[in-house]
Amino acid sequence: LVEEVETKAKSIRRSIIKMLGLAGSGHTGGSLSAADILACLYFWEMQIDPHNPKWPDRDRFVLSKGHAAPVLYATLAEKGYFAKEKLETLRKLGSPLQGHPDMLKLAGVEASSGSLGQGISWAVGMALAGKMDDKSYRVYSMLGDGEIQEGMVWEALMAAAHYKLDNLLVFLDHNGLQIDGKITDVLSPEPVADKFRAFGFEVININGHDCTEIMQALEKGRQTKGKPTAIIAETIKGKGCSFMENQADWHGVAPNAEEVEKALAELG
Amino acid sequence: MKKQATRDAYGKALIELGHIHEDIVVLDADLSKSTKTAGFATEFPKRFINAGIAEQNMMGMAAGLATTGKTVFASSFAIFAAGRAFEQVRNSIAYANLNVKVCATHAGITVGEDGGSHQAVEDIAIMRSIPNMTVVVPSDGVSARKALFALYAYKGPAYLRLGRPTVPVLYEENLEFNLGKGIELKAGGDATLIACGIMVAMAQEAADKLAESGINVSVVDMHTIKPIDTDLIVKKAEETGAILTLEEHSIVGGLGGAVCEVVSEHYPVPVLRMGINDVFGQSGTPGDLLNYYNLNVSHIIQKVQDLLKKKRK
């Protein structure tokens, strides 16, 4: 099963490269760093039905680092929410695949996120609603490690712990880079694990590109009671394409035709 | 004369609605005693969430709750709801067209002694500039209650502007209140006073005084600033040929701005705007502040006389 999820992750990465190449703009590095986690969520963890995207009892995923929309779109298409051909319309006028996720335009998108810091609050709200209604669905969210410089993130984390939202699991995509450079040079949010722990979270540290570790952490998150879980996932920005890896300059840039060929050849 | 603060009417109406509708959830940011959501919190503790002093997260949580089918009422002071959390209201609530009612109390200068930092005089302008947003400013307790029921029935984002002080009760309980439809309180052919919030009662009093000296003006309670009642504004412009707008808000971008937009495009007539003249407020009693900023009956009468001089013969 792990191999199957890994195959999905590879396919998601290929879709990311192709759609960004066609779009001519967008966020490549942070989409690639999150691909393995989304593959594990959508093809192993979450109780969802792509043919019934509004099923009230479904698990929910909120991509708080909404600029990584390509990884979400690629994953939703892979899961069967819509035809893969639609990915070619990314960022084009009239496309349901907006530069940042728009829940009104695309089925499967749970939140109109992308203004950093806001998606995590939506996820907390969804988890609160689940508790209020005695529902068993779980809520997942992913923060960027640059994103947590936004103050409202910590408001949301405080609320999640205060309301004992053990139905909430938050990934931190810890790739260490943001647009202007290393997060530790721009404005260090470290030590991140200590901060999440201090804010009342069960904290699990993993390699965010190892599907076995991701799955084990998700399993542990499901068993944690009385508090929310944070998975600090060590990741590599641009993972899978050697010339993009660990390059802050690949944060908000799309590959050209030549780079697309090179990247797809590397991904295999 | 019977008086009631619109925030008090809001708090009572929330409880009424809470008994009728299970889907209602109320959020507050550590101001529930002042915004009057505390009554709901006592009555329905499971459906009340205190966000703490964290308005940005409150608006985001409101959005998340609304995606699950809840009707969410999120309260704070106007300065924080429309100011601090503007971008969350814009991107998390309005952009996604979610069913969240931002119910802001302590709007305008009648906040009083707390001073200019806490007196929102820009919130109508800010909120009405956001696509998908409905903006309502009730003038008394009865219409505030009716507005809340109407906003529950309406599925979509809205901003309800409420006040701190007690204000005269203008309406009977059988008031017919429709979102987007202004209420003609008085008919007179010389000019039209279009007011919202606490200025409606003052406009009526001024109109009565003006009538004694032979000047007959119409008075409109324009409780819905967005969508604005274009038909009624155009009708009154045609009938009376001059308009005075009155609001406890900056003259920039609020009710006055909205009325000018309609009049200039559909039926140009002279318009004067009465409100806060593009300045911040300060500490003082609500009464002293209203007089200091020229929001009183005698100044309305003065403004109407100025307006009549501008009227085309």
Interface residues (C-beta under 8 A of the other chain):
Chain A: P56 V62 D102 M103 L104 E110 A111 S112 G114 S115 G117 Q118 G119 I120 S121 W122 A123 V124 G125 M126 A127 L128 A129 G130 M132 D133 G151 M152 E155 A156 M158 A159 H162 Y163
Chain B: V25 K46 R47 I49 A51 G52 A54 Q56 N57 M59 G60 M61 A62 A63 G64 L65 A66 T67 T68 G69 K70 E87 Q88 N91 S92 Y95 A96 N97
